[in-house]
Every structure is written in structure tokens, then in C-alpha cells.
């Protein structure tokens, strides 16, 4: 209104910032080549780390982004964080890779759930998720969810109009009082933590 102090809205922009390179111009067309690119770096980290490798259409890596650093057996990972660098990089395809410091490469239920979720999310953005690879603490072996048939990457395609079939829920309207947002997301939407071990499974890695 006239006479009141003018309201100023801060303007922001998001840009990619290059770190020291860890990739080469070699095409990444298999889990082995993805592990060759990032496995040695991730195997030296004593906490669980989640990364995405952004690729050109011919498989040449554009860059890699570490999207989450967690504890020795878990890393909180949100779809928006996984998408951010891929969108800014104009990636044609994406590979997810994370480490299990214990060396046990078996994916948890949360690993599989997040992978299924990200297949859908990346497809909506026109950037197919090609694989989700788990590396161990010594980088001597890896687990490819695509090779093992753990999830159906074959359905990974760009869906025109697919967004209309998604059911979005309002956190403000649907979340019961007293439930932590992260727990609500996991129980209601089916994603939240990339987690190496779960107490209800009754096993340790």
C-alpha cells in the first residue's frame, strides 16, 4: 500500500559448480564402467554415500554428483536431490550408485523401493534411469540391480502424459499430527531412506 515500505523479493539462481574431475571421456555403458568411474572414490568413504552419474545420449559422462552423505549404514535420499544435478546438466540418461561400507552388497527393501520410485521420477523428466549399482568397501565387487533383475528397468521410458496418472497427496492435509515428516513419507509414499540395514529384518551387514 502507499506509504508502506516497499516489499523486495530476493532473486536467486541455481548454477552448476564444477569440482575436481573424477571421470573421463570413456563411455559408461555397463555397471562395470560405472564402478570403474566412481567405485574407487566411493569405496574409500567410511559412510554411506549416494551419487548419480549424468550421461549424454551416447553414454559419455557429463558429470557425477554426490547427493547424500549419511552414516555407516544409511543415507537419507530425496528424489528432488537426485534430480537436481541431472536437470541442470541436461542429462539424457542417469545411473545411480551408492556404497555399502560394510561390504555387504545385498540391497535393502529401502534401496529397492527408492529405485522403483526413481525409475518413475526420472522417466517423467525424460531422463531414463539405466541402473542402480551398489559398491562395497573394498571396491572388489558390485551389485547391479539391473543385472540381478531386482527391479524392472525395462519399463523405464519417457511417458507422455504419465504425470496425469500420479496421485499426489498434500502433506498439510493428510499427515497425522505427531508423525515426523520423514517417517510419514516412508509409510505413505514409499520412499525416504536408502538404508543398508533394518532392525525389523533382523540382520546386520
Secondary structure, DSSP 8 states (H G I E B T S, - for coil): -TTS---------------S----SSB--SHHHHHHHHHHHHHT-SS-EEEEEEE-TTSBEEEEEEEEE--SSEEE--HHHHHHHHHHTT-SEEEEEEEETTS-----HHHHHHHHHHHHHHHHTT-EEEEEEEEETTSS-EEEHHHHTSS-GGG----TTGGGG-----HHHHS-TT--HHHHIIIIIS--EEES--GGGT---
